[in-house]
Amino acid sequence: MKKHKAFAAAVLMVASLSPVSAQQTKILTADKHNEYGLVYSLPLTAFDIEVTATREVRKAGPYYQYAKKYVGTDVVVKEDAEIWTIESVKVRPYGVADDGSRYLMQLKAGATAYIGVASDGMLLSINCPPENETASSPTTAGTMEGEILSDREYLQYVDEDFIASQSSAKQAQMLAESLMEIRDAKISLTRGTADAMPTDGKQLELMLNSLRHQEAAITAAFLGNVTKETVVRNYSFVPEEDGREVLFRMSDFAGFVSPDDYSGEPVYVNVKVVSEATLPVDAKGEVKKMPKDAVAYCLPGTASLSISHKGKNLFSKEYDMSQFGVVFGLNPDLFSDKKDPSYAVFDPATGGLKEIGSMKDFPKE
């Protein structure tokens, strides 16, 4: 099967946050208006690649050097940093119509055969209803972990003496005293021994939440603050031939960036042909001839698809792919036989024949 460089280059793109949607299907019937000819396309095998990454933002506390003395630990953030880590990769194959492989199913006048196609004209079935492709489950981007604090939020909880002080050591001491007061207040509220107890449970919850936030803000001035965000991106990729190319890049400044943005490290998608399909042979070992006016379908080849980043393999699996296959055909008389017509179902991702049989045996709902 011929290669499709221009098409593959055009389809390699960043999708939106929502995954590839399922295609709608339709039925095409033959009549005098289309001269009893049904036009369809075979698919190119494409992939929806879902990448989940964690964005970790580290903010150093201005008094980290006093953490051991006042907070009891030297496990602190000393420098601001942003780190992106790829956590997982999921891959789903699907089909897109190859505009360079349009075929005609020519029927005789009066024939009742029909075909099911996707919205882009890709062949899905003959003489039976086509099924919609199952879309990927929506994923949520932006899931946060950790206390969300603004820069120097602890300054909201200090007094004039703290602001007037020019000594970082003195400021650290005053912050530590404020931290102890907040913790004592929390203990008094939870034990019911505070001088001014709340009147109901909701008010108690609000007061405790406020104290927890103040505690986190002051503690962050010593230990620093770390927040993590889960981000999901989907990419569409159509393999072209053996080889490796950049799917996207991962930057510690901007996260997911385009392949030509050299601020990030490349994430490669690698395709390696395992076996190219060949035309079927008869009992004598000779290649079978294509039936006259054959209904074309694909005998897919097999290739491995892997994804890597910084020398680490993130995903690897073998798939059947139409790009590395060959086109063969079914006798169209099978589907227009008045006594015993056949039906056929094709793989929407590869164009391969999944099922064929008598319409008498087609499962009824």
C-alpha positions as CSV (number, residue, x, y, z in Angstrom):
1,M,0.0,0.0,0.0
2,K,1.3,3.4,-0.9
3,K,2.6,5.8,1.8
4,H,0.7,9.0,2.7
5,K,3.3,11.6,3.8
6,A,1.3,14.7,3.1
7,F,-1.8,13.3,4.9
8,A,0.1,12.0,7.8
9,A,1.9,15.4,8.3
10,A,-1.4,17.2,8.2
11,V,-3.0,14.9,10.8
12,L,-0.2,15.0,13.3
13,M,-1.5,17.7,15.6
14,V,-2.4,18.6,19.2
15,A,-6.0,17.9,19.9
16,S,-8.1,19.8,22.4
17,L,-8.4,18.7,26.0
18,S,-11.3,16.5,25.0
19,P,-10.4,13.2,23.3
20,V,-11.2,12.3,19.7
21,S,-15.0,12.1,19.3
22,A,-16.9,9.2,17.9
23,Q,-17.9,9.5,14.2
24,Q,-21.5,9.4,13.2
25,T,-22.5,6.7,10.7
26,K,-24.9,6.6,7.8
27,I,-26.4,4.1,5.4
28,L,-25.9,4.4,1.6
29,T,-28.3,2.6,-0.7
30,A,-27.9,2.1,-4.5
31,D,-30.5,3.5,-6.9
32,K,-30.8,5.1,-10.3
33,H,-29.7,8.5,-8.9
34,N,-26.2,7.1,-8.2
35,E,-26.4,4.6,-11.1
36,Y,-26.4,1.8,-8.6
37,G,-22.8,2.7,-7.5
38,L,-21.8,3.2,-3.9
39,V,-18.6,5.1,-3.2
40,Y,-16.6,4.5,0.0
41,S,-13.0,4.9,1.4
42,L,-10.7,2.6,3.2
43,P,-9.2,3.9,6.5
44,L,-5.8,4.9,7.6
45,T,-5.1,3.7,11.1
46,A,-4.7,6.6,13.4
47,F,-4.1,6.9,17.2
48,D,-5.5,9.0,20.0
49,I,-2.6,9.3,22.4
50,E,-3.6,10.5,25.9
51,V,-0.7,11.8,28.0
52,T,-1.1,12.5,31.7
53,A,1.5,14.6,33.4
54,T,2.1,16.1,36.9
55,R,3.1,19.8,37.2
56,E,4.9,20.3,40.5
57,V,5.4,23.9,41.7
58,R,7.9,24.4,44.5
59,K,8.1,27.8,46.3
60,A,10.9,28.3,48.8
61,G,10.1,29.8,52.2
62,P,12.0,33.0,53.1
63,Y,12.9,31.6,56.5
64,Y,13.9,28.1,55.5
65,Q,17.2,28.5,57.3
66,Y,15.3,28.7,60.6
67,A,13.1,25.7,60.0
68,K,15.2,23.3,62.1
69,K,15.1,25.6,65.0
70,Y,11.5,26.6,65.0
71,V,9.6,23.8,63.1
72,G,11.9,20.9,63.9
73,T,12.9,19.8,60.4
74,D,15.4,20.7,57.8
75,V,13.4,19.1,55.0
76,V,12.6,22.4,53.2
77,V,12.3,23.9,49.8
78,K,15.3,26.1,49.2
79,E,14.8,27.2,45.6
80,D,11.7,28.0,43.5
81,A,11.2,25.4,40.8
82,E,8.7,23.9,38.4
83,I,8.9,20.3,37.5
84,W,6.8,18.4,34.9
85,T,6.7,14.6,35.0
86,I,4.9,12.3,32.6
87,E,2.9,9.8,34.6
88,S,1.1,7.7,32.1
89,V,0.3,7.2,28.4
90,K,-2.9,5.6,26.9
91,V,-3.3,4.8,23.3
92,R,-6.5,4.1,21.3
93,P,-6.5,3.2,17.6
94,Y,-9.2,4.5,15.3
95,G,-9.7,5.0,11.6
96,V,-9.7,8.1,9.4
97,A,-10.8,7.9,5.8
98,D,-7.9,7.8,3.3
99,D,-9.0,10.3,0.6
100,G,-6.5,8.6,-1.7
101,S,-8.2,5.3,-1.6
102,R,-11.8,5.8,-2.8
103,Y,-13.6,2.8,-4.3
104,L,-16.8,2.0,-6.1
105,M,-19.1,-0.8,-5.3
106,Q,-21.0,-1.3,-8.5
107,L,-24.4,-3.1,-8.3
108,K,-27.0,-4.1,-10.8
109,A,-30.3,-2.3,-11.2
110,G,-32.8,-3.6,-8.6
111,A,-30.1,-4.8,-6.1
112,T,-31.0,-4.2,-2.5
113,A,-27.5,-4.2,-1.0
114,Y,-26.5,-1.3,1.1
115,I,-23.3,-0.2,2.9
116,G,-22.7,1.5,6.2
117,V,-20.1,4.2,6.3
118,A,-18.7,6.7,8.8
119,S,-19.4,10.5,8.3
120,D,-16.1,10.8,6.3
121,G,-17.1,7.9,3.9
122,M,-15.1,5.2,5.5
123,L,-16.5,1.7,4.9
124,L,-17.8,0.0,8.1
125,S,-20.3,-2.6,7.0
126,I,-22.3,-4.2,4.1
127,N,-26.0,-5.2,4.5
128,C,-26.0,-4.6,8.3
129,P,-26.1,-1.5,10.5
130,P,-22.7,0.1,11.2
131,E,-21.7,0.7,14.8
132,N,-20.5,4.0,16.1
133,E,-16.9,4.0,17.3
134,T,-16.6,4.2,21.0
135,A,-15.2,7.6,22.1
136,S,-12.6,7.8,24.9
137,S,-13.9,8.7,28.3
138,P,-13.5,12.4,29.1
139,T,-10.6,13.1,31.4
140,T,-10.3,16.0,33.8
141,A,-7.3,18.3,33.6
142,G,-6.2,20.6,36.4
143,T,-6.7,18.4,39.5
144,M,-4.8,20.1,42.3
145,E,-3.0,18.7,45.3
146,G,-1.5,20.7,48.2
147,E,-2.4,24.0,49.9
148,I,-2.9,26.8,47.4
149,L,-1.1,29.8,48.9
150,S,-0.3,33.2,47.4
151,D,3.3,34.5,47.5
152,R,4.2,35.7,51.0
153,E,0.7,35.1,52.3
154,Y,2.1,34.8,55.8
155,L,2.3,38.6,55.8
156,Q,-1.4,38.8,56.3
157,Y,-1.0,37.3,59.8
158,V,1.8,39.4,61.2
159,D,1.7,42.7,63.3
160,E,3.5,46.0,63.0
161,D,6.5,44.8,65.1
162,F,7.2,42.2,62.5
163,I,7.0,44.7,59.7
164,A,9.3,47.1,61.5
165,S,11.9,44.6,62.4
166,Q,15.0,44.5,60.1
167,S,16.3,41.2,61.5
168,S,15.3,38.0,59.7
169,A,16.2,36.0,62.8
170,K,13.8,38.2,64.9
171,Q,11.1,37.9,62.2
172,A,11.5,34.1,62.2
173,Q,11.1,34.1,66.0
174,M,7.9,36.2,65.8
175,L,6.5,33.9,63.1
176,A,7.2,30.9,65.3
177,E,5.4,32.5,68.2
178,S,2.4,33.2,66.0
179,L,2.5,29.6,64.8
180,M,2.3,28.4,68.4
181,E,-0.6,30.7,69.2
182,I,-2.5,29.4,66.1
183,R,-1.9,25.8,67.2
184,D,-3.0,26.5,70.7
185,A,-6.2,28.1,69.4
186,K,-6.9,25.0,67.3
187,I,-6.5,22.7,70.3
188,S,-8.7,24.9,72.5
189,L,-11.5,24.9,69.9
190,T,-11.4,21.1,69.3
191,R,-11.4,20.5,73.1
192,G,-14.2,23.0,73.7
193,T,-12.1,25.1,76.1
194,A,-11.7,28.3,74.1
195,D,-12.8,31.6,75.7
196,A,-15.2,32.3,72.8
197,M,-16.6,29.0,71.6
198,P,-18.7,29.0,68.4
199,T,-22.4,28.7,68.6
200,D,-22.9,25.8,66.2
201,G,-21.0,23.2,64.2
202,K,-20.8,25.2,61.0
203,Q,-19.2,28.2,62.7
204,L,-16.7,25.8,64.4
205,E,-15.8,24.4,61.1
206,L,-15.3,27.8,59.6
207,M,-13.0,28.9,62.5
208,L,-11.0,25.7,62.3
209,N,-10.5,26.0,58.5
210,S,-9.4,29.6,58.9
211,L,-6.8,28.6,61.6
212,R,-5.6,25.7,59.4
213,H,-5.0,28.1,56.5
214,Q,-3.1,30.5,58.7
215,E,-1.0,27.6,60.0
216,A,-0.2,26.5,56.5
217,A,0.7,30.0,55.4
218,I,3.1,30.5,58.3
219,T,4.6,27.0,58.1
220,A,5.2,27.6,54.4
221,A,7.4,30.6,55.3
222,F,9.8,28.1,56.9
223,L,9.3,24.9,54.9
224,G,8.3,26.3,51.6
225,N,5.2,25.2,49.6
226,V,4.7,22.4,47.1
227,T,1.6,22.1,44.9
228,K,0.9,19.4,42.3
229,E,-1.5,19.7,39.3
230,T,-2.6,16.8,37.0
231,V,-2.7,17.9,33.4
232,V,-4.0,15.7,30.5
233,R,-3.4,16.3,26.8
234,N,-4.6,14.3,23.7
235,Y,-2.7,14.0,20.5
236,S,-3.8,12.5,17.1
237,F,-1.1,10.6,15.2
238,V,-1.2,8.8,11.9
239,P,1.8,6.5,11.3
240,E,3.5,7.0,8.0
241,E,6.4,4.6,7.9
242,D,9.2,3.1,9.9
243,G,10.9,5.7,12.0
244,R,10.8,8.1,14.9
245,E,9.5,11.6,15.2
246,V,8.7,14.2,17.9
247,L,5.1,14.0,19.1
248,F,5.5,17.0,21.4
249,R,8.0,18.4,23.9
250,M,7.8,18.7,27.7
251,S,9.2,21.9,29.1
252,D,9.8,22.7,32.8
253,F,8.7,26.2,32.0
254,A,5.5,25.6,30.0
255,G,4.7,21.9,30.2
256,F,3.3,20.6,27.0
257,V,4.8,22.5,24.0
258,S,4.9,21.9,20.3
259,P,7.5,19.8,18.5
260,D,9.3,22.8,17.2
261,D,9.6,24.5,20.7
262,Y,13.1,23.7,21.8
263,S,12.5,24.9,25.4
264,G,11.3,21.3,26.1
265,E,12.7,17.8,25.9
266,P,11.3,15.8,23.0
267,V,8.7,13.1,23.5
268,Y,9.2,10.6,20.7
269,V,6.7,8.3,18.9
270,N,8.4,5.4,17.2
271,V,6.8,3.1,14.6
272,K,8.5,-0.1,13.6
273,V,7.0,-2.5,11.1
274,V,6.8,-6.0,12.4
275,S,5.2,-7.7,9.4
276,E,3.8,-6.3,6.1
277,A,0.7,-8.0,4.8
278,T,0.8,-9.9,1.5
279,L,-2.0,-10.9,-0.9
280,P,-3.6,-14.3,-0.2
281,V,-2.6,-17.3,-2.2
282,D,-4.5,-20.4,-3.5
283,A,-3.8,-24.0,-2.8
284,K,-1.0,-23.9,-5.5
285,G,0.7,-21.1,-3.7
286,E,-0.2,-18.6,-6.4
287,V,-1.5,-15.1,-5.6
288,K,-5.3,-15.0,-5.8
289,K,-6.8,-12.7,-8.4
290,M,-9.0,-9.8,-7.4
291,P,-12.6,-10.6,-8.1
292,K,-14.2,-8.5,-10.9
293,D,-15.7,-5.2,-9.5
294,A,-14.5,-6.4,-6.1
295,V,-15.5,-4.8,-2.8
296,A,-12.2,-3.6,-1.6
297,Y,-11.0,-4.1,1.9
298,C,-7.7,-4.1,3.7
299,L,-5.5,-6.9,4.9
300,P,-3.6,-5.0,7.6
301,G,0.1,-5.3,8.4
302,T,1.5,-5.2,12.0
303,A,3.7,-2.6,13.5
304,S,4.8,-1.6,17.0
305,L,4.1,1.8,18.4
306,S,6.2,3.1,21.3
307,I,6.5,6.4,23.1
308,S,9.6,7.5,24.9
309,H,11.0,10.5,26.9
310,K,14.5,11.2,28.1
311,G,15.5,7.6,27.1
312,K,12.6,6.1,29.2
313,N,10.0,4.0,27.4
314,L,6.6,5.2,28.4
315,F,4.4,2.9,26.2
316,S,4.9,0.1,23.7
317,K,2.4,-2.2,21.9
318,E,1.9,-3.9,18.6
319,Y,-1.1,-2.9,16.4
320,D,-2.6,-3.9,13.1
321,M,-2.3,-0.9,10.8
322,S,-3.7,-0.4,7.3
323,Q,-0.7,1.6,6.2
324,F,1.4,-1.5,6.2
325,G,-1.2,-3.7,4.6
326,V,-2.5,-4.5,1.1
327,V,-5.9,-4.1,-0.5
328,F,-7.9,-7.2,-1.6
329,G,-11.5,-7.7,-2.5
330,L,-14.7,-9.6,-2.0
331,N,-17.0,-10.7,-4.8
332,P,-19.8,-8.2,-4.9
333,D,-22.3,-10.9,-5.9
334,L,-22.1,-12.2,-2.4
335,F,-24.1,-9.2,-1.2
336,S,-26.7,-9.0,-3.9
337,D,-27.6,-12.7,-4.1
338,K,-31.5,-12.6,-4.0
339,K,-31.7,-16.1,-2.3
340,D,-29.0,-15.8,0.3
341,P,-27.3,-12.4,0.5
342,S,-24.3,-12.0,2.8
343,Y,-23.3,-9.3,5.2
344,A,-19.9,-8.1,6.2
345,V,-18.4,-6.1,9.1
346,F,-15.1,-4.2,8.8
347,D,-12.7,-3.1,11.5
348,P,-13.1,0.7,11.7
349,A,-9.4,1.2,12.7
350,T,-7.8,-1.0,10.0
351,G,-10.4,-1.7,7.3
352,G,-9.8,-5.4,7.9
353,L,-12.7,-7.9,7.5
354,K,-14.0,-8.7,11.0
355,E,-17.0,-10.8,10.1
356,I,-18.8,-12.2,7.1
357,G,-21.8,-14.5,6.8
358,S,-25.3,-15.1,5.6
359,M,-27.9,-12.4,6.5
360,K,-30.0,-15.3,7.7
361,D,-27.5,-15.8,10.5
362,F,-27.0,-12.1,11.3
363,P,-27.8,-11.6,15.0
364,K,-31.2,-9.9,15.5
365,E,-31.6,-7.4,18.3
